């Protein structure tokens, strides 16, 4: 059996994949300070992160914790304790696999539902005689599982951008 997928189906799938993001960016200047710190501390609980200083130096660290005046972490390569003033940190980023799985469920369900309703009836003339809406649920179910798996493995990049109080968040 030869799989025939229309140009419309291909375009819809590519649009869904292209317009869905796999990155979340939080700016200190736009978030309440304590909420910003809590988000970082929650992300840092079980993950390794990347700390980028204002001079461009990068560190990979574990057990990252943020206080009102400083940031502390354990160096991922050497294991030594590190600390810098908060004013010298430009950005902290993490790869969040839990959020990636959750985002993958949403993206996969939508893409699978569209492909199920449009793609399955195009595969066979006997399937095309039935209402295409009955193929939405199996397609969405498959997309949900596939999206969770891929999203969980790939993860979502969470970036926490520290901006000086006198400069606007970009």
Protein Blocks (a to p, Z undefined) as FASTA:
>chain_A
ZZdddfklmmmmmmmmmmpccbdcddfklpcfklmmmmmmmmmmmpccddddfkopacdd
ehiacdfkbccdddfklopacdddfklpfbdcdddfklmmmmmmmmmmmmmmmmmmmmmm
mmpmklmmpcfklmmmmmmmmmmmmmmmmmmmnopadddddddfkbccZZ
